[in-house]
Amino acid sequence: MPRSKGIVIGFWIATALFCLQISFTAYAQLRLREVSEAFAHLGFPAYFRVELAWAKLLGVVLLLAPVPARVKEWAYAGFAIVLGSALIAHFSVGDGPEAWGWAAATAVLWGLSYFFWRRLQAVPAGTVAYPQGT
């Protein structure tokens, strides 16, 4: 199937920005005292911050690596849960936009990346998709 150049470019721009943002937040969760304090403010234990940072980095690798579509789908699902949970956590403690705005903006990047990725995976109407190896 011929791919639209605009879809490919849109995918890589959105995905690169999303992966950069997620990588930065993972780094911040592992290294910055302010982020550690923010997690405590949200009521999370310190070990969760570390687990989440490493899970984010693994997810970034899966989004950028040539892995099966099902694996990428799970990475996208994991990021959706993480970003939704971040927003819920901030709202539940009464944080303002200065706290939850980054999660919301990252969720927009996630949505764009996922939208373009799904467009790249789409099969045109009237064609039959066969599993690999058949």
C-alpha positions as CSV (number, residue, x, y, z in Angstrom):
1,M,0.0,0.0,0.0
2,P,1.4,3.4,-0.9
3,R,1.9,5.6,2.1
4,S,1.1,9.2,2.2
5,K,4.3,11.2,2.7
6,G,2.3,13.6,5.0
7,I,1.2,10.7,7.2
8,V,4.7,9.4,7.5
9,I,6.1,12.8,8.3
10,G,3.3,13.5,10.8
11,F,3.9,10.2,12.5
12,W,7.6,10.8,12.9
13,I,7.3,14.4,14.1
14,A,4.6,13.5,16.7
15,T,6.3,10.3,17.8
16,A,9.7,12.0,18.1
17,L,8.3,14.8,20.2
18,F,6.3,12.3,22.3
19,C,9.3,10.1,22.9
20,L,11.5,13.1,23.8
21,Q,8.9,14.3,26.3
22,I,8.4,10.9,27.9
23,S,12.2,10.3,28.0
24,F,12.7,13.6,29.7
25,T,10.0,12.9,32.3
26,A,11.6,9.5,32.9
27,Y,15.0,11.1,33.5
28,A,13.4,13.7,35.8
29,Q,11.7,11.0,37.8
30,L,15.0,9.3,38.3
31,R,17.2,12.3,39.0
32,L,15.3,15.5,40.0
33,R,14.4,16.1,43.7
34,E,11.5,18.3,42.7
35,V,9.9,15.5,40.8
36,S,10.4,13.1,43.7
37,E,8.7,15.7,45.9
38,A,5.8,16.0,43.4
39,F,5.3,12.2,43.5
40,A,5.2,12.4,47.3
41,H,2.6,15.2,47.0
42,L,0.5,13.0,44.9
43,G,0.7,10.2,47.5
44,F,2.9,7.8,45.5
45,P,5.7,5.8,47.1
46,A,9.3,6.4,46.0
47,Y,9.6,2.9,44.4
48,F,6.7,3.6,42.1
49,R,8.4,6.7,40.6
50,V,11.4,4.5,39.8
51,E,9.3,1.7,38.3
52,L,7.4,4.2,36.2
53,A,10.5,5.8,34.9
54,W,11.9,2.5,33.7
55,A,8.6,1.5,32.2
56,K,8.5,4.7,30.3
57,L,11.9,4.2,28.9
58,L,11.0,0.6,27.8
59,G,7.9,2.0,26.1
60,V,9.9,4.6,24.2
61,V,12.2,1.8,22.9
62,L,9.2,-0.2,21.8
63,L,7.7,2.7,20.0
64,L,10.9,3.4,18.1
65,A,12.1,-0.1,17.5
66,P,10.9,-2.3,14.6
67,V,8.7,-4.6,16.7
68,P,5.4,-6.3,15.8
69,A,2.4,-4.1,15.7
70,R,0.8,-5.9,18.6
71,V,3.8,-4.9,20.8
72,K,3.5,-1.3,19.8
73,E,-0.2,-1.4,20.5
74,W,0.5,-2.5,24.0
75,A,3.1,0.3,24.4
76,Y,0.6,2.8,23.3
77,A,-2.0,1.4,25.7
78,G,0.5,1.5,28.6
79,F,1.2,5.2,27.8
80,A,-2.5,6.0,27.7
81,I,-3.0,4.5,31.1
82,V,0.0,6.3,32.5
83,L,-1.1,9.7,31.1
84,G,-4.7,9.2,32.1
85,S,-3.6,8.2,35.6
86,A,-1.3,11.2,35.9
87,L,-4.2,13.6,35.1
88,I,-6.5,11.8,37.6
89,A,-3.8,12.0,40.3
90,H,-3.3,15.7,39.7
91,F,-7.0,16.4,39.7
92,S,-7.6,14.3,42.8
93,V,-5.2,16.5,44.9
94,G,-6.5,19.7,43.5
95,D,-3.5,20.7,41.4
96,G,-3.8,23.5,38.9
97,P,-2.9,23.6,35.2
98,E,0.8,24.3,36.1
99,A,1.0,20.8,37.5
100,W,-1.2,18.8,35.1
101,G,-0.6,20.8,31.9
102,W,2.5,18.8,31.0
103,A,0.6,15.6,31.3
104,A,-2.2,17.0,29.1
105,A,0.2,18.3,26.5
106,T,2.0,14.9,26.4
107,A,-1.4,13.2,26.1
108,V,-2.0,15.3,23.0
109,L,1.3,14.2,21.5
110,W,0.4,10.6,22.4
111,G,-2.9,11.0,20.6
112,L,-1.3,12.4,17.5
113,S,1.4,9.7,17.4
114,Y,-1.2,7.0,17.8
115,F,-3.5,8.5,15.2
116,F,-0.7,8.6,12.6
117,W,0.6,5.1,13.5
118,R,-2.9,3.7,13.1
119,R,-3.2,5.4,9.7
120,L,0.1,3.9,8.7
121,Q,-1.2,0.4,9.7
122,A,-4.5,0.8,7.9
123,V,-5.3,-1.5,5.0
124,P,-7.3,0.1,2.1
125,A,-10.9,-0.9,1.7
126,G,-11.4,-3.8,-0.6
127,T,-8.1,-5.5,0.1
128,V,-7.6,-8.6,2.2
129,A,-4.9,-8.5,4.9
130,Y,-3.2,-11.8,5.3
131,P,-1.0,-12.5,8.4
132,Q,2.7,-12.7,7.6
133,G,3.9,-16.1,6.5
134,T,0.7,-17.1,4.7
